[in-house]
Amino acid sequence: MSHEIETHGEQAAAIFARTDPWHRLGTTVTGQAFTAQDAMTIGHLGGWDVRKVPLQAVDLDADGATVLEVPGYATVRTNPFTGAPEPLGVVGGSYRPIQNEEHCEFLNHLADVSGAVFDTAGSLRGGRQVFVTMSLPSSLMVGGVDQVDLYLAALNAHDGTSAFRLLLTPVRVVCANTQAAALRDHVAQFSIRHTSGATAHVAAARDALGLTFAYASEFAAQADELIEQDMTDAAFYELVRATFGVAADDAPVRTRNASQRRWETLSHLFHHADTQAGIRGTAWAGYQAVVEYIDHYAPVRAKTDPGTARAERLLVSDEPTRIKQAAWATLTGTRS
């Protein structure tokens, strides 16, 4: 299955406020600023009416067809381009859809509180997942030399595969790579289950933002410490080994070759990449080499542009975050 942004002919269910959005999904920009209402109309995210429909199965035999009731429900939406009903996933009886309109209205409230502005919004995997990101008005300056911008990303799944998630995403400007640190006593995301109390939980998420922004402050403090630490080649190798592992001598040739290619790319990023200018040779640079590798160089299976596939993986998969957090924990001694 292709995992591109949802399209219909030349139209795309997406809207971006910049020509170079951090996720680099490559969809045509529709304006320089947009609102929650724009996301619903221009971004084709409105009017889906995601709903639950009882499941049925058809048993075919020599005597004909028998319709059977099946436990559970299918989530169905109204396709924004065709107007036709379209199945998205299978869910349980307690599942409550969170509509895209609720998704964006929630972020409208956050904009009032934080001063954030809408940056991107779109539909992935045929409407099964929806993302909206907002840029925060202030940036972090690590060590006084390395700018990191902050974004709020709200991710929703209409197919029952995950909760509604609100994440704080630091983005290093020089190479647009997303950070993911595991910090004690602070949170970088808030999850809401699709149940009857989901709307109330969305309100609770606003209260939890104080912890989320405290996460940003703690992230900046630890990043400042890392940029003050020198990192030797041996220490960088140990970081890579702890984060990714190293292929054993008796591993298959393909595995050993892949491990060697990964090491060569990471070593180049750490020692020679232009994106390390100003921070080269520091523990912060070691972490950035790992993050840049995951965001821009890690192999992906893609039917389209690999950069697009990596960007979408960041939005819908926990694996990139897990790897980045492992690297951060190795460098700082923290554990998620």
C-alpha positions in Angstrom: 0.0 0.0 0.0 1.3 3.5 -0.8 1.6 5.7 2.2 1.4 9.1 0.4 -0.7 12.0 1.4 -4.2 11.4 0.2 -4.8 12.7 -3.3 -7.6 12.7 -5.8 -6.5 13.6 -9.3 -4.5 16.8 -9.0 -6.0 17.6 -5.6 -4.4 16.8 -2.3 -5.9 16.5 1.2 -3.2 18.7 2.7 -2.4 22.3 3.3 1.0 23.9 4.2 1.9 27.4 5.3 5.5 27.3 4.0 7.3 26.1 0.9 9.7 24.0 3.0 7.6 22.3 5.7 9.7 20.5 8.3 8.2 17.1 7.3 9.2 17.7 3.7 6.2 15.9 2.3 6.5 17.9 -0.9 2.8 18.8 -1.4 2.1 22.1 -3.2 1.8 25.1 -0.8 -1.7 26.6 -0.8 -1.0 29.8 1.1 1.3 31.6 3.6 -1.0 31.2 6.6 -4.2 29.3 7.3 -6.8 28.7 9.9 -8.6 25.6 11.3 -11.4 26.4 8.8 -8.9 26.5 5.9 -7.7 23.0 7.0 -11.3 21.8 6.7 -12.0 23.4 3.3 -8.7 23.9 1.4 -7.1 20.9 3.0 -10.2 18.7 2.3 -10.3 17.6 6.0 -13.9 18.7 6.7 -17.2 16.9 6.4 -15.9 13.4 6.7 -18.5 12.5 9.3 -16.4 9.5 10.6 -18.9 7.0 12.1 -19.2 3.5 13.3 -21.1 0.9 11.2 -21.9 -2.6 12.5 -19.8 -5.3 10.9 -21.3 -8.1 8.8 -19.9 -11.1 6.9 -21.4 -13.0 4.0 -21.1 -16.8 4.1 -21.4 -18.3 0.6 -22.3 -22.0 0.2 -24.3 -24.2 -2.2 -27.6 -22.9 -0.8 -26.7 -19.2 -1.4 -25.5 -16.4 0.8 -26.1 -15.9 4.5 -25.4 -12.6 6.1 -23.8 -12.9 9.6 -23.5 -10.3 12.3 -19.8 -9.9 13.4 -18.7 -8.4 16.8 -17.2 -5.0 16.4 -17.7 -2.0 14.1 -16.1 -0.6 11.0 -15.2 3.1 10.9 -16.5 4.8 7.8 -16.1 8.3 6.5 -17.6 10.3 3.6 -14.8 10.7 1.1 -14.0 14.4 0.8 -13.5 14.2 -3.0 -16.2 11.7 -4.1 -18.8 12.0 -1.4 -19.0 8.2 -1.2 -18.8 6.2 2.0 -15.4 4.6 2.6 -14.3 2.1 5.2 -11.2 3.0 7.3 -10.7 0.4 10.0 -12.2 -2.0 12.5 -12.9 -0.9 16.1 -14.6 -2.0 19.3 -17.9 -0.9 20.8 -16.4 1.7 23.1 -14.5 3.5 20.3 -15.7 7.1 19.7 -14.5 8.9 16.5 -12.8 12.2 17.1 -13.8 14.3 14.1 -11.3 16.4 12.2 -13.3 19.5 13.1 -12.8 18.6 16.8 -9.1 18.0 16.1 -8.6 21.5 14.7 -10.9 23.2 17.1 -8.8 21.8 19.9 -5.7 23.3 18.3 -7.6 26.6 17.9 -7.8 26.7 21.7 -4.1 26.0 22.0 -3.3 28.8 19.6 -5.2 31.2 21.9 -3.2 29.9 24.9 0.3 29.6 23.4 0.4 32.0 20.4 1.1 29.1 18.0 0.0 29.3 14.4 -1.1 26.6 12.0 1.8 25.3 9.9 0.7 22.0 8.2 -2.4 19.7 8.0 -3.1 16.7 5.9 -4.5 13.2 5.5 -2.4 10.1 5.3 -3.1 6.5 4.2 -6.5 7.2 2.6 -7.9 9.1 5.6 -6.8 6.6 8.2 -4.5 9.1 9.8 -4.7 12.9 10.0 -2.0 15.3 11.1 -2.0 19.0 12.0 1.1 20.9 13.2 1.5 24.4 14.6 4.6 26.4 15.0 5.3 28.0 18.4 6.3 31.7 18.5 9.7 31.1 20.3 12.8 29.2 19.5 15.6 27.6 21.5 19.2 28.6 20.9 21.4 25.7 22.1 24.7 26.9 23.3 24.0 30.3 21.7 24.8 28.9 18.2 22.3 26.2 17.2 18.6 27.2 16.6 15.9 24.8 17.4 12.3 25.7 16.6 9.3 24.2 18.4 6.1 22.7 16.9 3.0 21.1 18.3 1.9 18.1 16.3 -1.6 16.7 16.7 -2.1 13.2 15.2 -5.3 11.3 15.0 -6.1 7.8 13.7 -9.6 7.0 12.3 -8.9 3.3 11.9 -8.4 2.4 15.6 -4.7 1.9 15.4 -3.7 4.6 17.8 -5.0 7.3 20.2 -5.3 11.0 19.5 -1.8 12.3 20.3 -0.4 15.7 20.9 3.4 16.0 20.7 5.9 18.7 21.2 8.4 18.5 18.3 11.7 20.4 18.5 13.1 20.9 15.0 16.7 21.9 14.4 16.6 24.6 11.7 19.9 23.9 10.0 18.8 20.5 8.6 15.1 20.3 9.6 15.5 17.2 11.7 13.1 16.4 14.5 14.4 15.8 18.0 13.0 13.3 20.5 14.5 13.3 23.9 13.5 11.2 26.9 13.5 13.5 29.9 12.7 12.6 33.5 9.6 14.3 35.0 8.6 16.0 31.8 6.3 14.9 29.0 6.6 15.6 25.3 3.2 14.1 24.3 -0.3 13.6 25.6 -2.6 10.8 24.4 -6.4 10.6 24.4 -8.2 7.4 23.8 -11.2 7.3 21.4 -13.9 6.7 24.1 -17.0 8.5 25.3 -14.9 10.8 27.4 -12.6 11.9 24.6 -13.9 15.5 24.5 -13.3 16.0 28.2 -9.8 14.5 27.8 -9.0 17.0 25.1 -9.8 19.7 27.6 -7.4 18.0 30.1 -4.7 18.0 27.5 -4.7 21.8 27.6 -3.9 21.7 31.3 -1.1 19.2 30.6 0.6 21.7 28.2 2.3 23.2 31.2 4.3 20.0 31.5 4.9 19.9 27.8 6.4 23.4 27.8 8.5 22.4 30.8 9.8 19.6 28.7 11.1 22.2 26.2 12.9 24.1 28.9 14.5 20.8 30.2 15.4 19.8 26.7 17.2 23.1 26.2 19.1 22.8 29.5 20.4 19.3 28.7 21.2 20.3 25.1 23.3 23.1 26.4 25.2 20.6 28.6 25.8 18.4 25.6 27.1 21.2 23.4 29.7 21.9 26.1 31.0 18.3 26.1 33.7 17.2 23.7 33.1 13.8 21.9 36.0 11.6 20.8 35.7 9.2 17.8 35.7 6.4 20.3 32.8 7.9 22.2 30.8 8.5 19.0 31.4 4.8 18.0 30.0 3.8 21.4 27.0 6.0 20.9 26.3 4.4 17.6 26.8 0.9 19.0 24.4 1.6 21.9 21.8 3.1 19.6 21.8 0.8 16.6 23.9 -2.2 17.6 26.7 -3.6 15.5 26.5 -6.7 13.2 28.2 -9.8 14.6 31.2 -11.2 12.6 29.1 -14.3 11.8 26.0 -12.3 10.7 24.8 -12.7 7.1 26.8 -10.7 4.6 23.8 -8.5 3.8 23.4 -7.6 7.5 27.1 -6.8 7.9 27.1 -4.7 4.7 24.1 -2.7 5.9 25.7 -2.1 9.3 28.9 -0.9 7.6 27.0 1.5 5.3 25.1 2.9 8.3 28.4 3.4 10.2 30.0 5.1 7.2 27.0 7.5 6.8 26.9 8.3 10.5 30.7 8.9 10.6 30.5 11.2 7.7 27.7 13.2 9.3 29.6 13.5 12.6 33.0 14.5 11.0 32.2 16.3 7.8 28.6 17.3 7.2 28.0 21.0 6.7 25.0 20.7 9.1 27.5 20.1 12.0 29.3 23.5 11.4 29.5 25.3 14.7 28.9 22.3 16.9 31.3 19.7 15.4 33.2 17.5 17.9 30.6 17.9 20.7 28.2 15.4 22.2 25.4 17.6 20.8 26.8 17.0 17.4 26.9 13.3 18.1 23.2 13.3 18.9 22.5 15.4 15.8 24.3 13.0 13.6 22.1 10.2 14.8 18.9 12.3 14.4 19.9 13.5 11.0 20.6 9.9 9.9 17.2 8.8 11.0 15.4 11.7 9.4 17.2 11.9 6.1 19.4 8.8 5.4 18.0 5.7 7.1 16.8 3.2 4.4 13.0 3.1 3.8 10.8 1.0 1.5 9.2 3.6 -0.7 7.1 3.5 -3.8 7.7 7.3 -4.1 10.4 9.7 -3.0 12.4 8.3 0.0 12.3 11.7 1.7 8.5 11.6 1.6 8.5 8.1 3.0 10.8 9.1 5.9 8.7 12.1 6.7 5.6 10.0 6.8 7.3 7.4 9.0 8.1 10.2 11.5 4.4 11.0 11.6 2.9 7.6 11.9 5.5 5.4 13.5 7.0 5.3 17.0 10.3 3.7 15.8 12.2 6.8 14.9 11.3 8.4 18.2 12.4 5.3 20.1 15.8 5.3 18.4 16.3 9.0 19.1 15.3 8.6 22.7 17.8 5.8 23.0 20.6 8.0 21.7 19.6 10.8 24.1 19.5 8.4 27.0 22.9 7.1 26.3 24.4 10.6 26.2 22.5 12.0 29.2 21.9 9.0 31.4 18.1 9.5 31.3 15.6 6.8 30.6 12.1 7.1 29.2 
